[in-house]
Amino acid sequence: MNPLFQVSQFYIPPGFIDLGLGDPQLSLLPFDLLRTAAEERFKQREIEFLQYGTEQGDGTFRQSLAAFLTHAYLLPVEADSLFITNGASMGLHLICTLFTRPGDTIFVEEPTYFLALRIFTDHELQVVPIRTDENGLVIENLEEKLAEYNPKFLYFIPTFQNPTGHTLPAGRRKKLLRVSRQHDFLLVADEVYHCLSYSGEVPRPFAADAKSGNVISLGSFSKILAPGLRLGWIQTDEKIMQRLVTSGLLDSGGGMNPFTSAIVRQVLENGGLDQNIAKLKAIYSQRVSIMDDVLLQHIPQAEYSVPKGGYFFWIHLPNTINTMELRRKAEDFKIGFRPGALFSCQKGMQDYIRLSFVFYEPDQLEQGILRLKRSLENFEY
């Protein structure tokens, strides 16, 4: 590996295996697919995508995306319900900008996506954790917190959650929708992993309830195509859409990423995205099985649920282990992971770690687990 090679914001030293990375493997990024799509788009000699874009996003692209989502979600999706973003993170940032003010309260799952917490910090929001279990968000705990707080929104990842991998079942989804309407707060559902199921069907997405008036579904091409595209979408109702398209950001800059949208539209229309997702699901499913087998063999004390989709294993280690300290020890063995405390807005989860199976080949996954085993054996309790 090139010693100057950098993945995301994390530098990987030579010989180091970082199982904490939530990035797709470079060899799985569809270079040829996107190159061909770009060539085809340029051959058509349409130059509108080099202009400022329409605020909601190019209409033809949204129609193609709506057709894809209709197939992926198994329910009708209308192009008018879609707003194009520069990725899910940018979409979340815009939601915070338009629907909150410094000091406002929001709810998040405990644990939650740690970089979303950074966005909430930027907006000076009061973040209140809601407990989760093996079936995701615990609605009873949410109701308890609603007796004390009046949140602007709940941010949550309902399907193959980051970091736990858990999926909120249909019954809890229905109850959550009902509670959110009763207490008048927004549901910001981060659904970027919804299409990456490795073992059967998943509950219908919150995007299916986009017309309810209080649901904002975040989608992204980062996990199913390539993160460098910086392209995603929001699905929501007409009233919230009006707030989005009339924001100052859009007034000044126009619609987001019309150039990339034109290329990805070609991928959508030629069926390339469906093929790419099928490829990823086959590869990632195999890697889940491999990591599970290696963990069972070498770190039998690890407690976890085998993920049925998404990117991550969420692992509980003996509670005498502080995984922030273990992370420092593990660096001596050239192995990395993400400690649980990163995913807690109250710095809990100190006996958990998150491992990813998507960035490395199977032999490197096995080598990484062996290194983690040695770091555990040399850890001073």
C-alpha positions in Angstrom: 0.0 0.0 0.0 1.3 3.5 -0.8 2.5 5.0 2.4 0.8 8.3 1.4 -2.5 6.5 0.8 -5.4 8.0 2.8 -8.9 6.6 3.1 -11.5 9.1 4.1 -10.1 11.2 6.9 -8.1 8.3 8.3 -4.5 7.7 7.3 -3.6 4.0 7.2 0.1 3.3 7.9 1.8 0.5 5.8 0.9 -2.9 7.1 -1.9 -1.7 9.3 -5.4 -3.2 9.2 -8.1 -0.8 10.3 -11.3 -2.8 10.8 -13.0 0.4 12.0 -13.2 1.8 8.5 -16.8 2.3 7.2 -15.5 2.8 3.7 -16.1 0.5 0.7 -13.1 -1.3 -0.6 -11.3 0.5 -3.5 -11.5 -2.5 -5.7 -15.3 -2.6 -5.3 -15.8 1.0 -6.5 -17.4 0.8 -10.0 -14.8 2.7 -12.0 -15.7 1.2 -15.3 -19.4 1.5 -14.8 -19.1 5.2 -14.0 -16.6 5.8 -16.8 -19.0 4.2 -19.4 -21.9 6.2 -18.0 -20.0 9.4 -18.3 -19.0 8.7 -21.8 -22.5 7.9 -22.8 -23.8 11.0 -21.2 -21.3 13.2 -23.0 -22.0 11.5 -26.3 -25.6 12.8 -26.0 -24.2 16.4 -26.1 -26.6 17.6 -23.5 -24.9 20.5 -21.7 -27.7 21.6 -19.3 -26.0 19.6 -16.5 -23.0 22.0 -16.6 -25.4 24.9 -15.6 -26.7 25.8 -12.1 -29.3 23.1 -11.3 -32.9 23.5 -10.4 -33.4 23.7 -6.6 -35.0 20.3 -6.0 -32.7 18.5 -8.4 -32.9 17.7 -12.1 -36.4 16.5 -12.9 -35.4 13.7 -15.3 -32.8 12.4 -12.8 -35.5 12.4 -10.0 -37.8 10.4 -12.3 -35.1 7.8 -12.8 -34.3 7.7 -9.1 -38.0 7.4 -8.3 -38.2 4.4 -10.7 -35.2 2.8 -9.0 -36.7 3.3 -5.5 -40.1 2.1 -6.5 -38.4 -1.2 -7.4 -36.1 -1.2 -4.4 -38.7 -0.3 -1.8 -41.5 -2.3 -3.5 -43.8 0.7 -3.2 -44.6 3.7 -5.5 -42.2 6.6 -5.2 -42.9 9.9 -6.9 -40.2 12.1 -8.3 -41.8 15.2 -6.7 -41.2 13.6 -3.2 -37.4 13.6 -3.9 -34.9 16.3 -3.1 -31.3 15.8 -4.3 -28.5 16.4 -1.9 -24.7 16.2 -1.8 -25.0 13.0 0.3 -26.8 12.1 3.5 -24.4 14.1 5.8 -25.1 17.3 3.8 -28.8 16.5 3.9 -28.7 16.1 7.7 -26.8 19.4 8.0 -29.4 21.2 6.0 -32.2 19.7 8.1 -30.5 21.0 11.2 -30.0 24.4 9.6 -33.7 24.8 8.6 -35.5 23.0 11.5 -33.4 23.8 14.6 -31.8 26.6 16.4 -28.8 26.5 18.9 -30.0 25.1 22.2 -32.8 23.0 20.7 -33.3 19.4 21.8 -33.1 16.4 19.5 -33.2 12.7 20.3 -30.8 10.1 19.0 -30.4 6.3 19.4 -27.9 5.1 22.0 -25.6 4.2 20.4 -25.7 6.2 17.1 -23.6 7.1 14.1 -20.7 9.0 15.7 -20.1 11.5 12.9 -23.8 12.6 13.0 -23.0 13.6 16.6 -20.4 15.9 15.1 -23.0 17.6 12.9 -25.3 18.1 15.9 -22.4 19.6 17.9 -21.8 22.1 15.0 -25.4 23.2 15.4 -25.1 23.5 19.2 -28.0 21.1 19.8 -28.9 19.4 23.0 -28.6 15.7 22.2 -30.7 13.3 24.4 -30.1 9.5 24.0 -32.9 6.9 23.6 -32.1 3.4 24.6 -31.9 0.6 22.0 -32.0 -3.2 22.3 -31.5 -6.1 19.8 -34.6 -4.8 17.9 -33.5 -1.2 17.7 -35.1 1.9 19.3 -37.0 1.2 22.5 -40.3 3.0 22.2 -41.1 2.9 25.9 -37.9 4.8 26.7 -38.7 7.3 24.0 -42.1 7.9 25.6 -40.4 8.4 29.0 -38.1 11.0 27.6 -41.0 12.8 25.9 -42.5 13.5 29.3 -39.3 15.5 30.0 -38.2 16.9 26.7 -39.8 18.5 23.6 -37.5 17.4 20.7 -37.4 19.0 17.3 -36.6 15.7 15.7 -35.5 12.1 16.3 -32.4 11.1 14.3 -32.3 7.3 13.8 -31.1 4.6 11.5 -33.9 2.1 11.3 -32.4 -0.6 9.0 -29.0 -2.3 9.7 -28.2 0.5 12.1 -24.7 2.0 12.4 -23.1 0.8 14.6 -25.2 -2.1 15.9 -26.5 -3.6 12.7 -30.0 -4.0 14.3 -33.2 -3.4 12.3 -36.4 -1.8 13.8 -39.3 -4.3 13.3 -42.5 -3.3 11.6 -44.5 -3.1 14.9 -42.1 -0.6 16.5 -42.1 1.4 13.2 -45.8 1.8 13.3 -45.8 2.8 17.0 -42.9 5.3 16.4 -44.9 7.0 13.7 -47.9 7.2 15.9 -45.9 8.7 18.8 -44.2 11.2 16.6 -47.5 12.5 15.4 -48.9 12.7 18.9 -46.0 14.7 20.2 -45.3 16.7 17.0 -41.7 16.0 16.3 -39.9 15.1 13.0 -38.6 11.6 12.3 -35.2 11.9 10.4 -34.7 8.4 9.2 -31.2 7.7 7.9 -31.9 4.8 5.4 -28.6 4.6 3.6 -28.2 0.8 4.3 -31.8 -0.2 3.3 -30.8 -1.8 0.0 -27.9 -3.8 1.5 -29.8 -6.8 3.0 -27.9 -10.1 3.0 -30.6 -12.4 4.4 -34.2 -11.9 3.3 -36.6 -9.1 3.4 -36.6 -5.9 5.5 -39.5 -3.9 6.8 -40.8 -1.2 4.6 -38.7 2.0 4.8 -39.9 5.1 6.6 -39.7 6.7 3.1 -43.0 4.9 2.6 -44.6 7.4 5.0 -43.0 10.4 3.5 -46.4 12.0 2.9 -47.3 11.8 6.6 -46.0 15.3 7.2 -43.3 14.5 9.8 -41.0 12.0 8.1 -37.7 12.9 6.4 -35.9 9.9 4.8 -32.2 10.3 4.0 -30.8 8.2 1.1 -27.3 8.1 -0.4 -25.3 6.5 -3.3 -22.3 6.3 -1.0 -23.0 2.7 0.2 -24.5 1.4 -3.0 -22.3 3.1 -5.7 -19.4 5.3 -4.6 -19.0 7.8 -1.8 -16.9 10.2 -3.9 -19.9 11.0 -6.0 -21.2 13.0 -3.0 -24.8 12.4 -4.1 -27.9 11.5 -2.2 -31.5 12.4 -1.7 -34.2 13.3 0.8 -37.7 11.9 0.5 -40.4 13.9 2.3 -43.8 15.6 2.0 -44.7 18.8 0.1 -44.6 21.1 3.1 -41.1 20.1 4.2 -40.0 20.1 0.6 -41.0 23.7 0.3 -38.7 24.6 3.2 -35.8 22.8 1.6 -36.1 24.3 -1.9 -36.5 27.8 -0.7 -33.5 27.8 1.6 -30.8 30.4 1.1 -28.3 27.7 0.2 -30.4 26.8 -2.8 -31.2 30.4 -3.7 -27.5 31.1 -4.0 -26.1 27.9 -5.4 -28.9 26.2 -7.2 -29.6 22.5 -7.2 -27.0 20.2 -5.8 -24.6 18.3 -7.9 -26.3 18.4 -11.4 -23.2 17.2 -13.1 -22.9 14.0 -11.0 -26.7 13.5 -11.2 -26.5 13.4 -15.0 -23.9 10.6 -14.9 -25.7 8.6 -12.2 -28.9 9.0 -14.1 -27.2 7.0 -16.9 -26.3 4.3 -14.4 -29.9 4.1 -13.2 -31.3 4.0 -16.7 -29.0 1.2 -18.0 -29.6 -1.0 -14.9 -26.0 -0.6 -13.7 -27.0 0.3 -10.1 -29.1 -2.8 -9.7 -26.1 -4.9 -11.0 -23.7 -3.1 -8.6 -25.9 -3.7 -5.6 -26.3 -7.4 -6.4 -22.5 -7.7 -6.6 -22.0 -5.9 -3.3 -24.6 -8.0 -1.6 -22.9 -11.2 -2.7 -19.5 -10.1 -1.6 -20.5 -8.6 1.7 -22.6 -11.6 2.6 -19.6 -13.8 2.2 -17.5 -11.5 4.3 -20.1 -11.5 7.1 -19.9 -15.3 7.3 -16.1 -15.2 7.3 -15.8 -12.6 10.0 -18.4 -14.5 12.1 -16.5 -17.8 11.7 -13.1 -16.2 12.6 -14.6 -14.3 15.6 -16.1 -17.5 17.0 -12.8 -19.4 16.5 -10.4 -16.8 17.9 -12.4 -14.5 20.2 -15.1 -16.7 21.7 -15.7 -14.2 24.5 -17.1 -11.7 22.0 -20.8 -11.2 22.2 -22.7 -10.0 19.1 -25.5 -10.5 16.7 -24.5 -11.5 13.2 -25.5 -8.6 10.9 -28.1 -9.3 8.3 -27.2 -6.3 6.3 -25.2 -3.0 6.3 -21.5 -2.7 7.1 -20.8 -3.6 10.7 -20.4 -6.0 13.6 -21.2 -4.5 17.0 -19.3 -6.5 19.6 -19.5 -6.5 23.4 -16.3 -7.5 25.2 -16.0 -8.4 28.9 -17.0 -5.3 30.8 -13.6 -5.1 32.5 -12.2 -3.9 29.2 -12.1 -0.2 28.4 -12.0 -0.3 24.6 -10.6 3.2 24.3 -7.5 1.9 26.2 -7.6 -1.4 24.2 -7.5 0.7 21.0 -4.2 2.2 22.0 -2.8 -1.2 22.9 -4.1 -2.6 19.6 -2.1 -0.1 17.6 1.1 -2.0 18.8 -0.3 -5.0 16.9 -1.2 -2.9 13.8 -4.9 -3.4 14.1 -7.6 -0.7 14.4 -11.3 -0.6 15.3 -13.8 2.0 16.5 -14.4 2.0 20.3 -18.0 2.1 21.5 -17.6 5.4 23.4 -17.4 7.2 20.0 -21.0 6.2 19.3 -22.4 7.3 22.6 -23.6 10.9 23.2 -23.0 10.3 26.9 -19.6 8.6 26.5 -21.0 5.2 27.5 -20.6 1.9 25.6 -17.0 1.6 26.8 -17.0 -2.2 26.6 -18.1 -2.3 22.9 -16.2 -2.1 19.6 -17.4 -1.7 16.0 -15.8 -3.7 13.3 -16.4 -3.4 9.5 -16.2 -6.2 7.0 -16.4 -4.1 3.8 -13.0 -2.6 3.2 -10.7 -5.7 3.3 -10.4 -9.0 1.5 -11.3 -12.1 3.5 -7.6 -13.0 4.3 -7.1 -9.5 5.7 -10.2 -9.8 7.8 -8.9 -13.0 9.3 -5.5 -11.5 9.9 -7.1 -8.5 11.5 -9.1 -10.6 13.9 -6.0 -12.6 14.8 -4.2 -9.3 15.6 -7.2 -8.2 17.7 -7.0 -11.5 19.6 -3.3 -10.9 20.4 -4.0 -7.4 21.5 -6.7 -8.7 23.9 -4.3 -11.3 25.2 -1.8 -8.6 26.0 -4.2 -6.2 27.5 -3.8 -5.3 31.2 -7.1 -5.6 32.9 
